Each structure stands twice: as structure tokens, then as C-alpha cells.
């Protein structure tokens, strides 16, 4: 089989850089705290799964369903699980969705976006939405026999009938909670892209400091390269290698994040924030903002203050670990 080349978005990111970013989200303090709180409050499992991943669903969650864990241990049922994951990813690419597997267990997925593309999915489920019955169990056994699965039937039956049963309204409410959290993770992903790696060379640190100090001005690659005492060609290679971003994308993302910070002030005009962050035209700003955030600046501001209306202050994302 011929090896496939990593898919790239308009900014040149490949699948590996996306997986690295998801790994950083998984290790972030905000995700770990939310996962603990969500699982403790709902009793449901929660996992952040990279888009296109072949890992077992809800792998790593302490609330993972025992029946599903037994299924994942069998190669022949892995194929059925992977098919389920492909179907749920296809349907959740636009919005959250819930599907049932061959055994009648429901899983839900909520997309986490990086701009206009799906970076990962928040997944929960492996629950029954109705009480298990002997008739349904007989159907599951027939499906497993058809798949050629050899697992201790008594052990499997105990796990199946021990599956958590959740009312549909409760399951739908948990998906709403994850949809809100997915927006926070999307913002965090943008921030992590701008921050880059924690360990960087003095040259790149100097370049990033120069960009921050002159962000509101017209900044060119040549000017920043000279500030870093490097040729433009070599600077591009070093900067991309250490930050995972091209110079152009880094500058655009940093300006977008700066605007987002300014929009926390309800009295700051969007156009004023755009120019203060260094955008040279509103058409350029609107295009870049939508590309990285996934919505227009006005829609973002409206959602920002709507989420913060309960406290009188807009919702502000804390730093990652």
C-alpha cells in the first residue's frame, strides 16, 4: 500500500502538527479540570479525540464502558468500532451528533475547530438510552457471532447489562455542555498556535518580541529577519521549525488574538480594534478573522458577550498548562 502524504490546510499545516496541538490541549489544565468535573457530575466518560484518529473511542477515560473495552480488545470488533468512529466524524463535521453502534450503545461527538477546519472531537457516551432487554441482548449475540468474536459470553453479558442507562434529555444536555466547552478549546487552540513551543532559540524569541512590540505597525518578513540578525530565507526555515507556523500565519494569528482580547471591552469598536492590532484594511481583517476563528468578528463579539451575560463580564479563557 502506498503511504499517503499528510493532508494540509490553506496555511500548510499537516496532520502531525494538528496531532501535536491536540496533545497540548489534552495536557492543558483547563481540559483536565473540565474532564474531571464533567465525569464526576454526569458519570459519563469524556475524551478529546484527534480528527481522523484510529485510537479506541473514549480511550483513557476512567468512566469508559466495560462492554466497549471488551469489544476494543478484539480485532474483529475493532473494525466495527472504527466504522462507528468514521460515521460519527462524518456527521459531526458540521455540528454535534449522536449515533448508536451495532450493540445499541450511543456515542456523541462535538467538533473542536481551529478556524474553519475540525481539529478534534469531544466525545462522550457508550451508554444506553433505554433499558437493556433479553431480546436486545440476543440480537447483540447474533451480531457478535456474525463478526466471529470469541469472548466469554457471561462476562460480556454482565458488562452489557451493567451499562449505564441515561435519559435522552440528560444525554442531550451533556452534549450542550460539551458544545460550550468546545468553543473554549477552539480559542485555546488558537492561543497555543500563537505561543508556539515553550523552548525556543534566542533568535526566535527575539523575533517574537519584536513582532509584539511593533504589532500595530506594518511588519514585513525582511524587517523581522533583520531584527533577528538572519537572512530572510534562513529565518523562515528556523521560525517555521520552532513555532510550527509560517511567519505570515503567526503574524495573522497574533493579530487576531490581540483583537479578541480587545473585544472583551464592550465599548471597543471592532474596526478600531482591527486597526490597533495592525490590520491594514477591514476586508483583510474580516477575511483573516473568519479563517482563524470560524465566524465573523461581529458574530464572535455577540457570542462572547452573550456567554458572559450571566455574570456581567465576558467569558475569558485562562492560560493553559
C-alpha positions in Angstrom: 0.0 0.0 0.0 1.4 3.4 -1.0 1.9 5.7 2.0 -0.3 8.7 1.9 1.0 12.2 2.4 -0.3 14.3 5.3 -3.2 16.5 4.3 -2.6 20.2 4.6 -4.9 23.1 5.1 -4.6 26.5 3.4 -1.9 27.6 5.9 0.3 24.5 5.2 -0.4 22.6 8.5 -0.1 18.8 8.2 -1.8 16.1 10.3 1.3 15.7 12.5 1.2 19.4 13.6 -2.6 19.0 14.3 -2.0 15.9 16.5 0.7 17.8 18.4 -1.7 20.6 19.0 -4.4 18.2 20.2 -1.9 16.6 22.5 -1.2 20.0 24.1 -4.9 20.6 24.5 -5.3 17.2 26.2 -2.5 18.2 28.7 -3.8 21.7 29.3 -5.1 22.5 32.8 -8.5 23.7 31.5 -9.1 20.4 29.7 -8.0 18.2 32.6 -10.1 20.1 35.1 -13.2 20.1 32.8 -12.8 16.4 32.1 -12.7 15.6 35.9 -15.7 17.9 36.6 -17.7 16.6 33.7 -17.1 12.9 34.6 -17.8 13.5 38.3 -21.0 15.4 37.6 -22.5 13.2 34.9 -20.9 9.8 35.5 -20.2 9.8 31.7 -16.8 9.3 30.1 -15.1 12.2 28.2 -12.3 12.1 25.7 -10.7 14.6 23.3 -10.1 12.6 20.1 -8.0 14.0 17.2 -9.8 14.1 13.9 -9.0 11.0 11.9 -7.5 9.2 14.8 -7.5 5.4 14.9 -7.4 5.2 18.7 -10.1 3.4 20.6 -13.1 5.6 21.3 -13.1 7.2 24.8 -9.7 5.7 25.4 -8.1 6.9 28.6 -11.4 7.9 30.4 -11.9 6.3 33.8 -15.6 6.1 33.1 -15.1 4.1 29.9 -17.8 1.4 29.4 -16.6 -2.1 30.3 -18.5 -3.7 27.5 -16.8 -1.3 25.0 -13.4 -2.0 26.5 -14.0 -5.8 26.0 -15.1 -5.1 22.4 -12.0 -3.0 21.7 -9.8 -5.9 22.8 -10.9 -7.9 19.8 -9.6 -7.2 16.3 -12.8 -8.2 14.6 -14.9 -5.8 16.7 -12.3 -3.1 16.3 -13.4 -2.9 12.6 -17.0 -2.3 13.7 -15.8 0.4 16.2 -13.7 2.1 13.6 -16.6 2.2 11.2 -18.7 3.8 14.0 -16.0 6.4 14.5 -15.8 7.2 10.8 -19.6 7.6 10.7 -19.7 9.8 13.8 -16.8 12.0 12.5 -18.6 12.4 9.1 -21.8 13.6 10.7 -20.1 15.7 13.4 -18.0 17.6 11.0 -20.6 20.4 10.9 -22.3 20.1 14.3 -22.6 17.7 17.2 -24.3 14.4 16.7 -25.2 11.2 18.5 -25.2 7.7 16.9 -25.9 4.1 18.0 -23.4 1.3 17.5 -24.5 -2.2 16.5 -25.0 -3.1 20.2 -27.3 -0.2 20.7 -24.9 2.0 22.8 -25.0 5.7 22.0 -21.9 7.9 21.5 -21.9 11.7 21.0 -19.3 13.8 19.3 -18.8 17.6 19.3 -16.3 19.2 16.9 -13.5 21.4 18.1 -12.4 23.7 15.4 -9.3 25.5 14.6 -10.6 28.3 12.4 -12.7 26.7 9.7 -11.5 23.1 10.0 -12.2 20.4 12.6 -9.2 19.8 14.8 -10.6 17.2 17.2 -13.8 15.9 18.7 -15.1 15.9 22.3 -16.6 12.5 22.7 -18.9 11.0 25.4 -21.4 8.2 25.6 -21.1 4.5 25.5 -24.4 4.5 27.2 -27.9 3.0 26.6 -30.8 5.4 26.1 -33.3 2.6 27.1 -33.2 -0.3 29.5 -31.4 -3.4 28.2 -33.5 -6.4 27.5 -33.0 -10.1 26.8 -34.3 -9.6 23.3 -31.8 -6.9 22.6 -29.0 -8.9 24.1 -29.9 -11.9 21.9 -29.6 -9.6 18.9 -26.2 -8.4 20.1 -25.0 -12.0 20.5 -26.1 -12.8 16.9 -24.1 -9.8 15.7 -21.0 -10.9 17.6 -21.4 -14.4 16.2 -21.6 -13.0 12.7 -18.4 -11.0 13.4 -16.7 -14.1 14.6 -15.9 -12.7 18.1 -14.9 -15.2 20.8 -15.4 -13.6 24.3 -16.7 -15.2 27.4 -20.5 -14.8 27.0 -21.2 -14.5 30.7 -18.5 -11.8 31.2 -19.8 -9.9 28.2 -23.4 -10.2 29.3 -22.6 -8.8 32.7 -20.8 -5.8 31.2 -23.7 -5.2 28.7 -26.4 -5.2 31.4 -24.1 -3.1 33.6 -24.0 -0.4 31.0 -25.2 3.0 32.3 -28.7 3.9 31.1 -29.2 7.6 30.5 -32.4 9.5 29.8 -32.4 11.1 26.4 -32.9 14.6 27.8 -29.9 14.1 30.1 -27.7 12.9 27.2 -28.8 15.9 25.1 -27.9 18.3 28.0 -24.4 16.8 28.3 -23.9 17.5 24.6 -24.9 21.1 25.1 -22.3 21.4 27.9 -19.6 19.9 25.5 -20.6 22.3 22.7 -19.9 25.3 25.0 -16.6 23.8 26.1 -15.6 23.1 22.5 -15.8 26.8 21.8 -13.3 27.4 24.7 -11.0 24.7 23.4 -11.1 26.3 20.0 -10.0 29.6 21.4 -7.3 27.8 23.4 -6.0 26.1 20.3 -5.6 29.5 18.6 -3.7 30.8 21.6 -1.4 27.8 21.7 -0.6 28.2 18.0 0.5 31.7 18.6 2.5 30.9 21.7 4.4 28.1 20.0 6.8 25.8 21.7 7.9 26.7 25.3 11.6 26.0 24.5 12.8 28.2 21.6 16.1 29.7 20.5 17.1 33.2 21.5 16.8 34.2 17.8 13.1 33.2 17.6 12.4 34.7 21.0 13.9 38.0 19.8 11.8 37.9 16.6 8.6 37.2 18.5 9.4 40.1 21.0 10.0 42.4 18.0 6.7 41.4 16.5 4.8 42.0 19.7 6.4 45.4 20.2 5.6 46.6 16.7 2.3 44.7 16.1 0.3 47.8 15.3 2.7 48.8 12.6 3.3 47.5 9.1 5.6 44.5 9.6 7.4 42.7 6.9 9.4 39.4 6.8 12.6 41.3 5.9 12.3 43.7 8.8 11.8 41.0 11.4 14.6 38.8 9.9 17.0 41.8 10.2 15.9 42.3 13.8 16.8 38.7 14.4 20.1 39.1 12.6 19.3 36.5 10.0 18.7 36.3 6.3 15.0 36.2 5.3 15.4 32.7 3.8 17.1 31.1 6.8 14.7 33.0 9.2 11.7 31.4 7.5 13.1 27.9 8.0 14.0 28.4 11.6 10.8 30.2 12.6 8.6 27.5 11.0 10.6 24.7 12.5 10.4 26.1 16.1 6.9 27.6 16.1 5.1 25.3 13.6 3.8 28.4 11.8 5.0 30.4 8.9 5.9 34.0 9.6 2.8 35.2 7.8 0.4 32.9 9.7 2.0 33.6 13.0 1.6 37.4 12.5 -2.0 37.0 11.4 -2.9 34.7 14.3 -1.3 37.0 16.8 -3.2 40.0 15.5 -6.5 38.0 15.6 -5.8 37.0 19.2 -5.0 40.6 20.1 -8.3 41.7 18.6 -10.1 39.1 20.6 -8.6 40.4 23.7 -9.6 44.0 22.8 -13.2 42.8 22.1 -13.5 41.9 25.8 -14.1 45.6 26.2 -17.8 46.1 25.2 -17.0 49.7 24.3 -14.2 49.0 21.8 -15.3 49.2 18.2 -14.4 46.2 16.0 -12.9 48.4 13.3 -10.8 50.3 15.9 -9.5 47.0 17.4 -8.6 45.8 13.9 -6.5 48.8 13.1 -4.9 48.9 16.6 -3.8 45.3 16.0 -2.1 46.2 12.8 -4.6 45.1 10.1 -4.4 47.5 7.1 -7.9 47.1 5.9 -11.3 45.9 7.2 -11.7 43.5 4.3 -8.4 41.8 5.1 -9.3 41.7 8.7 -12.7 40.2 8.2 -11.2 37.5 5.9 -8.4 36.6 8.2 -10.6 36.6 11.4 -13.1 34.3 9.8 -10.4 32.0 8.6 -8.8 31.5 12.0 -11.9 31.9 14.3 -14.5 30.3 12.1 -17.0 33.1 12.3 -17.2 36.9 11.6 -15.9 39.4 14.1 -19.4 40.7 14.8 -20.8 37.2 15.4 -17.8 36.4 17.7 -18.4 39.5 19.8 -22.1 38.8 20.1 -21.5 35.2 21.2 -18.7 36.4 23.6 -21.0 38.8 25.5 -24.0 36.5 25.3 -21.9 33.8 27.1 -20.8 36.4 29.7 -24.2 37.9 30.3 -24.9 35.8 33.4 -22.0 37.5 35.3 -21.9 40.9 33.7 -18.5 40.1 32.3 -17.5 38.4 29.1 -16.1 34.9 29.4 -12.3 34.9 29.5 -10.2 31.9 28.8 -7.5 31.1 31.3 -4.0 30.1 30.4 -3.0 26.5 29.5 -0.6 24.3 31.4 
